[in-house]
Amino acid sequence: MAKIPMARPVVTEEMVEAMGTAIRNERMVMGESAHKFEEEFARYIGTKYAIGVGSGTAALQLTMIALGVHGKEVLSTPFSFIATANAVVEAGATPKFADARESDYNLDPVKAEKAIGPKTAAMLPVHLYGHPADMDPMVAACKKKGIALIEDACQAHGAIYKGRKVGSIGDAGCFSFYPTKNMTVGGDGGMVTTNDEKLAKEISKLRDCGRVSRYMHDVVGFTSRLNSVNAAFGRVQLRHLDGWNERRRAIAKLYAKELKDLKQVKLPPQGSKDIVPVFHLFAMKVEKRDELADFLAKKGIDSAVHYPIPIHLQPIYRQLYGYKEGSFPVSEKLSTSMISMPMFPELKDEEVKIVSEAVREFYGG
Ligand SMILES: Cc1ncc(COP(=O)(O)O)c(C=O)c1O
């Protein structure tokens, strides 16, 4: 029985050749490909600047350090990958949370605004599963309170909110190129997008040992740059991204059609005129989640849970900040009922139907 995986990055001869050309002809770190990739990524997202860094986590860390959050608080969602909050701690700030909302699993803008306090330096919504967070009320709240707005767009390359790509709406957008993301650089990598020249300069410096010029350093920086081979790979991937995202939306539509009458399954929001998601994951809210995962595994179908433990209940966050069950009930409920189905551009319609049939069989539908 052929196994159906959760995700599979696309690797073509063209991508491999681009890496070969870069390693033979360029400086290995921050060579010509890295600069071109930054230019092309900025143009794609619709910002003036893009700064390549070592990972999505580094993109978040360096952005927050550059914005000066040290000693203050950053407000985010507990229903995300742990790196979102880790980056806050690593930037010397305290993570504060507001709950996710049921309709799109993203940071609830009403609760987030209420949670802004005197020490809040920034709000950090996440475009979870590739679905844009509800940015308008957050932009308004951040403006009103004079705090920064940072988008964790690590799962949402190419997603659109009211005509604008995510990553171009807040003060900065942070992207990950980890292999399973909607596009990769053939390894770890990340990017910060922004229209703010001062912020772009500060992040460029921080990723490169705090270097202002060859031998001069005016901040304590990091080594978190993009390798030329990875950038060369990423440039080719970027040219395919819109096509892949279109295919992801078609797969999501097919899953939705195949599963629509199952009362035990709540399908993900499909988007609207204003919201164009990119389905990094096809995450459903279901009954008997863990039993379903076991049933699918026995049929050779991979699934995953994003995320079984909300960040505030992870052992280290309980230990550091004393969080307990009941603090964020929506996120806690979601963590017991979300399951992600196989989703990647090369997934075939027949495979979507096999997975859907297995889900139907499990629920007896
Ligand atoms: C929402 C979110 N934030 C941050 C990250 C961190 O990105 P990276 O793994 O490239 O450090 C990821 C992905 O891993 C993510 O999904």
The ligand as an SDF file (V2000), in Angstrom:
LIG
                    3D

 16 16  0  0  0  0  0  0  0  0999 V2000
    3.8010   30.0200   12.8390 C   0  0  0  0  0  0  0  0  0  0  0  0
    5.2870   29.7860   12.8100 C   0  0  0  0  0  0  0  0  0  0  0  0
    6.1030   30.6850   13.3710 N   0  0  0  0  0  0  0  0  0  0  0  0
    7.4290   30.5240   13.3470 C   0  0  0  0  0  0  0  0  0  0  0  0
    8.0160   29.4270   12.7570 C   0  0  0  0  0  0  0  0  0  0  0  0
    9.5010   29.2840   12.8120 C   0  0  0  0  0  0  0  0  0  0  0  0
   10.1200   29.1200   11.5720 O   0  0  0  0  0  0  0  0  0  0  0  0
   11.5000   28.3160   11.4700 P   0  0  0  0  0  0  0  0  0  0  0  0
   11.2230   26.8720   11.6650 O   0  0  0  0  0  0  0  0  0  0  0  0
   11.9830   28.6230   10.0660 O   0  0  0  0  0  0  0  0  0  0  0  0
   12.4130   28.8730   12.4980 O   0  0  0  0  0  0  0  0  0  0  0  0
    7.2020   28.4650   12.1380 C   0  0  0  0  0  0  0  0  0  0  0  0
    7.7030   27.2890   11.4360 C   0  0  0  0  0  0  0  0  0  0  0  0
    8.4340   26.4610   11.7760 O   0  0  0  0  0  0  0  0  0  0  0  0
    5.8010   28.6360   12.1870 C   0  0  0  0  0  0  0  0  0  0  0  0
    4.9800   27.7360   11.6460 O   0  0  0  0  0  0  0  0  0  0  0  0
  1  2  1  0
  2  3  1  0
  2 15  2  0
  3  4  2  0
  4  5  1  0
  5  6  1  0
  5 12  2  0
  6  7  1  0
  7  8  1  0
  8  9  2  0
  8 10  1  0
  8 11  1  0
 12 13  1  0
 12 15  1  0
 13 14  2  0
 15 16  1  0
M  END
$$$$
